[in-house]
Amino acid sequence: MAYLNQQEREKLLQDLVKLNNVPRARGKLRRMDPKVRLAYMRNMQASGVYETRFDLFGLGTVVRLIERQDEHEVATDKPGAAPVRLKPEFTLSEVIVEPMPENKT
């Protein structure tokens, strides 16, 4: 399989941004390359954002999906529970597509 060049990486970036949905973006990346590897998922070490990184070895590309967490109120129907609780909602805020070191295109 050939490595992605700069134009192909830009097209991949635009496609992932259009999806605007983290599970769909993950699915697209997993279908693109049979050698894909999930480097880390929702890493948040002192950054305030959730970052998931995929290494696409067959395409010579690294893709990072960056999510932000927002909370919104949800009413509960359970007796004895608080009438409103906060529910986390994750949104895709940024996508970074970079070449691997061995990708010289």
N, CA, C and O atoms as CSV, one atom per row, in Angstrom:
chain,resi,resn,atom,element,x,y,z
A,1,MET,N,N,0.836,-1.169,0.000
A,1,MET,CA,C,0.000,0.000,0.000
A,1,MET,C,C,0.895,1.252,0.000
A,1,MET,O,O,1.894,1.297,0.717
A,2,ALA,N,N,0.548,2.234,-0.778
A,2,ALA,CA,C,1.356,3.455,-0.886
A,2,ALA,C,C,1.029,4.420,0.253
A,2,ALA,O,O,-0.088,4.447,0.769
A,3,TYR,N,N,2.026,5.203,0.625
A,3,TYR,CA,C,1.834,6.213,1.657
A,3,TYR,C,C,1.008,7.373,1.106
A,3,TYR,O,O,1.017,7.646,-0.094
A,4,LEU,N,N,0.301,8.043,1.999
A,4,LEU,CA,C,-0.485,9.203,1.604
A,4,LEU,C,C,0.432,10.408,1.413
A,4,LEU,O,O,1.311,10.662,2.236
A,5,ASN,N,N,0.224,11.155,0.314
A,5,ASN,CA,C,0.991,12.384,0.124
A,5,ASN,C,C,0.244,13.543,0.789
A,5,ASN,O,O,-0.803,13.340,1.404
A,6,GLN,N,N,0.784,14.751,0.663
A,6,GLN,CA,C,0.230,15.914,1.365
A,6,GLN,C,C,-1.217,16.185,0.949
A,6,GLN,O,O,-2.053,16.469,1.807
A,7,GLN,N,N,-1.532,16.104,-0.344
A,7,GLN,CA,C,-2.898,16.372,-0.802
A,7,GLN,C,C,-3.874,15.327,-0.287
A,7,GLN,O,O,-4.999,15.664,0.083
A,8,GLU,N,N,-3.466,14.076,-0.256
A,8,GLU,CA,C,-4.330,13.015,0.247
A,8,GLU,C,C,-4.561,13.156,1.756
A,8,GLU,O,O,-5.651,12.869,2.251
A,9,ARG,N,N,-3.538,13.596,2.474
A,9,ARG,CA,C,-3.709,13.822,3.916
A,9,ARG,C,C,-4.662,14.986,4.168
A,9,ARG,O,O,-5.474,14.931,5.092
A,10,GLU,N,N,-4.572,16.037,3.358
A,10,GLU,CA,C,-5.505,17.164,3.480
A,10,GLU,C,C,-6.935,16.720,3.185
A,10,GLU,O,O,-7.868,17.141,3.868
A,11,LYS,N,N,-7.111,15.873,2.174
A,11,LYS,CA,C,-8.453,15.365,1.842
A,11,LYS,C,C,-8.997,14.522,2.982
A,11,LYS,O,O,-10.173,14.633,3.327
A,12,LEU,N,N,-8.145,13.668,3.578
A,12,LEU,CA,C,-8.555,12.856,4.730
A,12,LEU,C,C,-8.961,13.755,5.888
A,12,LEU,O,O,-9.965,13.498,6.553
A,13,LEU,N,N,-8.194,14.798,6.129
A,13,LEU,CA,C,-8.515,15.747,7.195
A,13,LEU,C,C,-9.888,16.375,6.962
A,13,LEU,O,O,-10.698,16.446,7.886
A,14,GLN,N,N,-10.156,16.827,5.745
A,14,GLN,CA,C,-11.446,17.447,5.437
A,14,GLN,C,C,-12.596,16.445,5.569
A,14,GLN,O,O,-13.678,16.801,6.035
A,15,ASP,N,N,-12.365,15.192,5.161
A,15,ASP,CA,C,-13.409,14.167,5.288
A,15,ASP,C,C,-13.743,13.901,6.757
A,15,ASP,O,O,-14.913,13.763,7.113
A,16,LEU,N,N,-12.724,13.828,7.601
A,16,LEU,CA,C,-12.959,13.565,9.019
A,16,LEU,C,C,-13.632,14.747,9.706
A,16,LEU,O,O,-14.464,14.555,10.593
A,17,VAL,N,N,-13.280,15.964,9.305
A,17,VAL,CA,C,-13.924,17.144,9.890
A,17,VAL,C,C,-15.390,17.198,9.484
A,17,VAL,O,O,-16.242,17.584,10.285
A,18,LYS,N,N,-15.693,16.812,8.239
A,18,LYS,CA,C,-17.092,16.801,7.771
A,18,LYS,C,C,-17.945,15.818,8.564
A,18,LYS,O,O,-19.125,16.072,8.805
A,19,LEU,N,N,-17.351,14.692,8.972
A,19,LEU,CA,C,-18.120,13.700,9.737
A,19,LEU,C,C,-18.606,14.288,11.055
A,19,LEU,O,O,-19.737,14.036,11.470
A,20,ASN,N,N,-17.747,15.078,11.720
A,20,ASN,CA,C,-18.101,15.755,12.970
A,20,ASN,C,C,-18.674,14.798,14.011
A,20,ASN,O,O,-19.500,15.186,14.837
A,21,ASN,N,N,-18.233,13.564,13.964
A,21,ASN,CA,C,-18.731,12.546,14.867
A,21,ASN,C,C,-17.568,11.591,15.155
A,21,ASN,O,O,-17.023,10.987,14.232
A,22,VAL,N,N,-17.196,11.456,16.395
A,22,VAL,CA,C,-16.024,10.668,16.757
A,22,VAL,C,C,-16.184,9.183,16.403
A,22,VAL,O,O,-15.263,8.616,15.814
A,23,PRO,N,N,-17.296,8.530,16.729
A,23,PRO,CA,C,-17.406,7.111,16.355
A,23,PRO,C,C,-17.348,6.874,14.846
A,23,PRO,O,O,-16.766,5.884,14.403
A,24,ARG,N,N,-17.935,7.757,14.059
A,24,ARG,CA,C,-17.860,7.602,12.602
A,24,ARG,C,C,-16.440,7.803,12.100
A,24,ARG,O,O,-15.989,7.094,11.199
A,25,ALA,N,N,-15.735,8.764,12.679
A,25,ALA,CA,C,-14.342,9.002,12.283
A,25,ALA,C,C,-13.480,7.789,12.630
A,25,ALA,O,O,-12.627,7.388,11.838
A,26,ARG,N,N,-13.693,7.213,13.790
A,26,ARG,CA,C,-12.949,6.010,14.174
A,26,ARG,C,C,-13.222,4.868,13.200
A,26,ARG,O,O,-12.301,4.170,12.775
A,27,GLY,N,N,-14.481,4.687,12.854
A,27,GLY,CA,C,-14.846,3.630,11.911
A,27,GLY,C,C,-14.211,3.838,10.553
A,27,GLY,O,O,-13.725,2.885,9.944
A,28,LYS,N,N,-14.207,5.063,10.071
A,28,LYS,CA,C,-13.592,5.360,8.775
A,28,LYS,C,C,-12.103,5.041,8.804
A,28,LYS,O,O,-11.577,4.455,7.857
A,29,LEU,N,N,-11.423,5.417,9.875
A,29,LEU,CA,C,-9.989,5.155,9.967
A,29,LEU,C,C,-9.703,3.661,10.032
A,29,LEU,O,O,-8.732,3.193,9.436
A,30,ARG,N,N,-10.515,2.925,10.730
A,30,ARG,CA,C,-10.300,1.475,10.846
A,30,ARG,C,C,-10.542,0.755,9.528
A,30,ARG,O,O,-9.909,-0.264,9.249
A,31,ARG,N,N,-11.454,1.277,8.717
A,31,ARG,CA,C,-11.722,0.656,7.418
A,31,ARG,C,C,-10.675,1.034,6.368
A,31,ARG,O,O,-10.502,0.314,5.385
A,32,MET,N,N,-9.980,2.146,6.565
A,32,MET,CA,C,-9.026,2.625,5.566
A,32,MET,C,C,-7.782,1.757,5.451
A,32,MET,O,O,-7.281,1.538,4.348
A,33,ASP,N,N,-7.282,1.263,6.568
A,33,ASP,CA,C,-5.998,0.581,6.581
A,33,ASP,C,C,-6.086,-0.690,7.417
A,33,ASP,O,O,-6.448,-0.623,8.591
A,34,PRO,N,N,-5.762,-1.850,6.838
A,34,PRO,CA,C,-5.804,-3.083,7.636
A,34,PRO,C,C,-4.725,-3.132,8.720
A,34,PRO,O,O,-4.824,-3.937,9.645
A,35,LYS,N,N,-3.688,-2.277,8.619
A,35,LYS,CA,C,-2.613,-2.262,9.609
A,35,LYS,C,C,-2.802,-1.157,10.648
A,35,LYS,O,O,-1.853,-0.800,11.346
A,36,VAL,N,N,-4.003,-0.618,10.758
A,36,VAL,CA,C,-4.246,0.483,11.694
A,36,VAL,C,C,-4.042,0.012,13.133
A,36,VAL,O,O,-4.350,-1.126,13.485
A,37,ARG,N,N,-3.514,0.923,13.952
A,37,ARG,CA,C,-3.276,0.602,15.363
A,37,ARG,C,C,-3.761,1.773,16.205
A,37,ARG,O,O,-3.425,2.925,15.933
A,38,LEU,N,N,-4.544,1.474,17.221
A,38,LEU,CA,C,-4.996,2.483,18.167
A,38,LEU,C,C,-3.863,2.723,19.153
A,38,LEU,O,O,-3.590,1.869,19.996
A,39,ALA,N,N,-3.196,3.879,19.061
A,39,ALA,CA,C,-2.052,4.174,19.928
A,39,ALA,C,C,-2.523,4.473,21.343
A,39,ALA,O,O,-2.002,3.903,22.302
A,40,TYR,N,N,-3.500,5.357,21.483
A,40,TYR,CA,C,-4.113,5.612,22.776
A,40,TYR,C,C,-5.487,6.205,22.559
A,40,TYR,O,O,-5.761,6.821,21.529
A,41,MET,N,N,-6.352,6.009,23.552
A,41,MET,CA,C,-7.736,6.443,23.443
A,41,MET,C,C,-8.081,7.346,24.611
A,41,MET,O,O,-7.914,6.980,25.774
A,42,ARG,N,N,-8.559,8.516,24.284
A,42,ARG,CA,C,-9.009,9.509,25.261
A,42,ARG,C,C,-7.966,9.793,26.326
A,42,ARG,O,O,-8.262,9.792,27.521
A,43,ASN,N,N,-6.766,10.032,25.886
A,43,ASN,CA,C,-5.691,10.436,26.776
A,43,ASN,C,C,-5.913,11.897,27.145
A,43,ASN,O,O,-6.147,12.727,26.267
A,44,MET,N,N,-5.841,12.222,28.445
A,44,MET,CA,C,-6.150,13.578,28.882
A,44,MET,C,C,-5.102,14.106,29.851
A,44,MET,O,O,-5.434,14.925,30.709
A,45,GLN,N,N,-3.898,13.686,29.752
A,45,GLN,CA,C,-2.892,14.040,30.737
A,45,GLN,C,C,-2.605,15.535,30.739
A,45,GLN,O,O,-1.896,16.047,29.873
A,46,ALA,N,N,-3.166,16.224,31.725
A,46,ALA,CA,C,-2.931,17.653,31.980
A,46,ALA,C,C,-3.194,18.532,30.778
A,46,ALA,O,O,-2.543,19.565,30.625
A,47,SER,N,N,-4.125,18.157,29.920
A,47,SER,CA,C,-4.374,18.967,28.731
A,47,SER,C,C,-5.777,19.564,28.701
A,47,SER,O,O,-5.990,20.599,28.069
A,48,GLY,N,N,-6.725,18.937,29.365
A,48,GLY,CA,C,-8.094,19.448,29.356
A,48,GLY,C,C,-8.908,19.002,28.162
A,48,GLY,O,O,-10.093,19.319,28.068
A,49,VAL,N,N,-8.291,18.269,27.245
A,49,VAL,CA,C,-9.018,17.739,26.090
A,49,VAL,C,C,-8.746,16.239,26.006
A,49,VAL,O,O,-7.734,15.751,26.508
A,50,TYR,N,N,-9.650,15.530,25.375
A,50,TYR,CA,C,-9.506,14.089,25.182
A,50,TYR,C,C,-8.916,13.857,23.806
A,50,TYR,O,O,-9.446,14.355,22.812
A,51,GLU,N,N,-7.831,13.110,23.733
A,51,GLU,CA,C,-7.146,12.885,22.473
A,51,GLU,C,C,-7.047,11.392,22.197
A,51,GLU,O,O,-6.624,10.620,23.058
A,52,THR,N,N,-7.435,10.992,21.002
A,52,THR,CA,C,-7.321,9.613,20.549
A,52,THR,C,C,-6.404,9.615,19.338
A,52,THR,O,O,-6.585,10.418,18.423
A,53,ARG,N,N,-5.418,8.722,19.324
A,53,ARG,CA,C,-4.470,8.690,18.214
A,53,ARG,C,C,-4.504,7.342,17.523
A,53,ARG,O,O,-4.454,6.292,18.164
A,54,PHE,N,N,-4.590,7.391,16.198
A,54,PHE,CA,C,-4.528,6.207,15.362
A,54,PHE,C,C,-3.264,6.269,14.523
A,54,PHE,O,O,-2.966,7.306,13.930
A,55,ASP,N,N,-2.515,5.172,14.463
A,55,ASP,CA,C,-1.348,5.054,13.594
A,55,ASP,C,C,-1.750,4.185,12.411
A,55,ASP,O,O,-2.047,3.001,12.574
A,56,LEU,N,N,-1.758,4.769,11.237
A,56,LEU,CA,C,-2.078,4.043,10.013
A,56,LEU,C,C,-0.759,3.662,9.354
A,56,LEU,O,O,-0.243,4.408,8.522
A,57,PHE,N,N,-0.209,2.502,9.723
A,57,PHE,CA,C,1.104,2.084,9.252
A,57,PHE,C,C,1.131,1.839,7.755
A,57,PHE,O,O,2.126,2.158,7.104
A,58,GLY,N,N,0.077,1.287,7.195
A,58,GLY,CA,C,0.037,1.019,5.762
A,58,GLY,C,C,-0.010,2.288,4.932
A,58,GLY,O,O,0.405,2.288,3.773
A,59,LEU,N,N,-0.514,3.371,5.514
A,59,LEU,CA,C,-0.619,4.640,4.795
A,59,LEU,C,C,0.434,5.656,5.254
A,59,LEU,O,O,0.506,6.756,4.705
A,60,GLY,N,N,1.239,5.304,6.241
A,60,GLY,CA,C,2.298,6.184,6.721
A,60,GLY,C,C,1.779,7.469,7.330
A,60,GLY,O,O,2.362,8.535,7.127
A,61,THR,N,N,0.683,7.378,8.079
A,61,THR,CA,C,0.015,8.569,8.592
A,61,THR,C,C,-0.379,8.377,10.046
A,61,THR,O,O,-0.705,7.269,10.473
A,62,VAL,N,N,-0.346,9.470,10.805
A,62,VAL,CA,C,-0.819,9.500,12.185
A,62,VAL,C,C,-2.004,10.447,12.232
A,62,VAL,O,O,-1.919,11.577,11.751
A,63,VAL,N,N,-3.120,9.987,12.815
A,63,VAL,CA,C,-4.322,10.813,12.927
A,63,VAL,C,C,-4.668,10.964,14.399
A,63,VAL,O,O,-4.762,9.981,15.133
A,64,ARG,N,N,-4.855,12.208,14.818
A,64,ARG,CA,C,-5.263,12.487,16.191
A,64,ARG,C,C,-6.641,13.136,16.176
A,64,ARG,O,O,-6.854,14.153,15.515
A,65,LEU,N,N,-7.574,12.539,16.912
A,65,LEU,CA,C,-8.923,13.078,17.066
A,65,LEU,C,C,-8.994,13.737,18.435
A,65,LEU,O,O,-8.767,13.079,19.451
A,66,ILE,N,N,-9.301,15.008,18.474
A,66,ILE,CA,C,-9.333,15.752,19.733
A,66,ILE,C,C,-10.774,16.111,20.054
A,66,ILE,O,O,-11.470,16.735,19.253
A,67,GLU,N,N,-11.211,15.700,21.252
A,67,GLU,CA,C,-12.585,15.920,21.699
A,67,GLU,C,C,-12.605,16.868,22.889
A,67,GLU,O,O,-11.649,16.953,23.659
A,68,ARG,N,N,-13.701,17.565,23.014
A,68,ARG,CA,C,-13.948,18.396,24.196
A,68,ARG,C,C,-15.206,17.869,24.875
A,68,ARG,O,O,-16.130,17.379,24.224
A,69,GLN,N,N,-15.217,17.982,26.196
A,69,GLN,CA,C,-16.349,17.503,26.972
A,69,GLN,C,C,-17.194,18.693,27.413
A,69,GLN,O,O,-16.682,19.656,27.985
A,70,ASP,N,N,-18.480,18.613,27.142
A,70,ASP,CA,C,-19.455,19.582,27.634
A,70,ASP,C,C,-20.462,18.818,28.480
A,70,ASP,O,O,-20.694,17.631,28.254
A,71,GLU,N,N,-21.049,19.483,29.437
A,71,GLU,CA,C,-22.066,18.844,30.265
A,71,GLU,C,C,-23.378,19.583,30.094
A,71,GLU,O,O,-23.414,20.813,30.050
A,72,HIS,N,N,-24.455,18.816,29.998
A,72,HIS,CA,C,-25.777,19.428,29.946
A,72,HIS,C,C,-26.687,18.711,30.940
A,72,HIS,O,O,-26.445,17.563,31.312
A,73,GLU,N,N,-27.720,19.403,31.352
A,73,GLU,CA,C,-28.619,18.872,32.379
A,73,GLU,C,C,-29.651,17.938,31.753
A,73,GLU,O,O,-30.176,18.189,30.669
A,74,VAL,N,N,-29.918,16.864,32.470
A,74,VAL,CA,C,-30.903,15.880,32.039
A,74,VAL,C,C,-31.828,15.611,33.216
A,74,VAL,O,O,-31.370,15.390,34.337
A,75,ALA,N,N,-33.118,15.629,32.960
A,75,ALA,CA,C,-34.084,15.339,34.025
A,75,ALA,C,C,-34.106,13.842,34.306
A,75,ALA,O,O,-33.993,13.032,33.386
A,76,THR,N,N,-34.254,13.472,35.588
A,76,THR,CA,C,-34.340,12.066,35.967
A,76,THR,C,C,-35.735,11.769,36.502
A,76,THR,O,O,-36.381,12.625,37.105
A,77,ASP,N,N,-36.181,10.548,36.273
A,77,ASP,CA,C,-37.516,10.128,36.707
A,77,ASP,C,C,-37.471,9.226,37.938
A,77,ASP,O,O,-38.517,8.852,38.467
A,78,LYS,N,N,-36.279,8.877,38.395
A,78,LYS,CA,C,-36.157,7.932,39.503
A,78,LYS,C,C,-36.551,8.591,40.814
A,78,LYS,O,O,-36.116,9.705,41.107
A,79,PRO,N,N,-37.381,7.903,41.612
A,79,PRO,CA,C,-37.747,8.465,42.916
A,79,PRO,C,C,-36.547,8.455,43.857
A,79,PRO,O,O,-35.776,7.497,43.895
A,80,GLY,N,N,-36.410,9.519,44.599
A,80,GLY,CA,C,-35.313,9.624,45.556
A,80,GLY,C,C,-34.029,10.150,44.949
A,80,GLY,O,O,-33.078,10.439,45.675
A,81,ALA,N,N,-33.983,10.278,43.646
A,81,ALA,CA,C,-32.779,10.806,42.995
A,81,ALA,C,C,-32.937,12.308,42.789
A,81,ALA,O,O,-34.036,12.853,42.890
A,82,ALA,N,N,-31.847,12.945,42.506
A,82,ALA,CA,C,-31.894,14.379,42.227
A,82,ALA,C,C,-32.735,14.609,40.973
A,82,ALA,O,O,-32.681,13.802,40.046
A,83,PRO,N,N,-33.503,15.687,40.925
A,83,PRO,CA,C,-34.379,15.915,39.767
A,83,PRO,C,C,-33.613,16.184,38.470
A,83,PRO,O,O,-34.127,15.952,37.376
A,84,VAL,N,N,-32.400,16.666,38.603
A,84,VAL,CA,C,-31.600,16.970,37.414
A,84,VAL,C,C,-30.184,16.461,37.641
A,84,VAL,O,O,-29.638,16.601,38.735
A,85,ARG,N,N,-29.596,15.878,36.618
A,85,ARG,CA,C,-28.203,15.440,36.709
A,85,ARG,C,C,-27.452,15.963,35.490
A,85,ARG,O,O,-28.053,16.296,34.469
A,86,LEU,N,N,-26.140,16.029,35.614
A,86,LEU,CA,C,-25.301,16.474,34.511
A,86,LEU,C,C,-24.849,15.269,33.697
A,86,LEU,O,O,-24.352,14.289,34.251
A,87,LYS,N,N,-25.024,15.344,32.378
A,87,LYS,CA,C,-24.623,14.267,31.496
A,87,LYS,C,C,-23.504,14.777,30.587
A,87,LYS,O,O,-23.659,15.814,29.943
A,88,PRO,N,N,-22.380,14.061,30.528
A,88,PRO,CA,C,-21.284,14.524,29.665
A,88,PRO,C,C,-21.614,14.302,28.190
A,88,PRO,O,O,-22.264,13.324,27.820
A,89,GLU,N,N,-21.153,15.223,27.371
A,89,GLU,CA,C,-21.339,15.118,25.926
A,89,GLU,C,C,-20.001,15.453,25.278
A,89,GLU,O,O,-19.428,16.512,25.536
A,90,PHE,N,N,-19.508,14.555,24.441
A,90,PHE,CA,C,-18.213,14.735,23.804
A,90,PHE,C,C,-18.415,15.167,22.360
A,90,PHE,O,O,-19.206,14.572,21.629
A,91,THR,N,N,-17.695,16.206,21.955
A,91,THR,CA,C,-17.781,16.692,20.583
A,91,THR,C,C,-16.383,16.726,19.971
A,91,THR,O,O,-15.402,17.043,20.644
A,92,LEU,N,N,-16.313,16.399,18.702
A,92,LEU,CA,C,-15.054,16.432,17.974
A,92,LEU,C,C,-14.696,17.885,17.702
A,92,LEU,O,O,-15.415,18.575,16.979
A,93,SER,N,N,-13.599,18.354,18.269
A,93,SER,CA,C,-13.244,19.763,18.120
A,93,SER,C,C,-12.110,19.983,17.126
A,93,SER,O,O,-12.019,21.049,16.518
A,94,GLU,N,N,-11.243,18.985,16.955
A,94,GLU,CA,C,-10.095,19.183,16.067
A,94,GLU,C,C,-9.603,17.832,15.566
A,94,GLU,O,O,-9.684,16.826,16.271
A,95,VAL,N,N,-9.095,17.824,14.343
A,95,VAL,CA,C,-8.489,16.636,13.750
A,95,VAL,C,C,-7.105,17.043,13.255
A,95,VAL,O,O,-6.950,18.059,12.577
A,96,ILE,N,N,-6.102,16.236,13.603
A,96,ILE,CA,C,-4.740,16.498,13.150
A,96,ILE,C,C,-4.258,15.272,12.383
A,96,ILE,O,O,-4.276,14.156,12.901
A,97,VAL,N,N,-3.827,15.492,11.143
A,97,VAL,CA,C,-3.311,14.415,10.293
A,97,VAL,C,C,-1.867,14.754,9.965
A,97,VAL,O,O,-1.586,15.801,9.382
A,98,GLU,N,N,-0.941,13.856,10.344
A,98,GLU,CA,C,0.489,14.091,10.150
A,98,GLU,C,C,1.125,12.867,9.499
A,98,GLU,O,O,0.621,11.754,9.654
A,99,PRO,N,N,2.224,13.058,8.774
A,99,PRO,CA,C,2.942,11.906,8.231
A,99,PRO,C,C,3.798,11.249,9.309
A,99,PRO,O,O,4.254,11.910,10.241
A,100,MET,N,N,4.009,9.948,9.173
A,100,MET,CA,C,4.953,9.246,10.041
A,100,MET,C,C,6.374,9.613,9.601
A,100,MET,O,O,6.562,10.087,8.480
A,101,PRO,N,N,7.372,9.405,10.458
A,101,PRO,CA,C,8.748,9.762,10.080
A,101,PRO,C,C,9.238,9.075,8.814
A,101,PRO,O,O,10.008,9.665,8.056
A,102,GLU,N,N,8.809,7.843,8.569
A,102,GLU,CA,C,9.267,7.141,7.362
A,102,GLU,C,C,8.513,7.569,6.104
A,102,GLU,O,O,8.900,7.177,5.003
A,103,ASN,N,N,7.469,8.346,6.233
A,103,ASN,CA,C,6.699,8.851,5.087
A,103,ASN,C,C,7.356,10.123,4.582
A,103,ASN,O,O,7.233,11.173,5.213
A,104,LYS,N,N,8.038,10.047,3.473
A,104,LYS,CA,C,8.762,11.200,2.924
A,104,LYS,C,C,7.997,11.894,1.794
A,104,LYS,O,O,8.559,12.744,1.103
A,105,THR,N,N,6.726,11.543,1.598
A,105,THR,CA,C,5.961,12.163,0.515
A,105,THR,C,C,5.321,13.447,0.940
A,105,THR,O,O,4.642,14.091,0.141
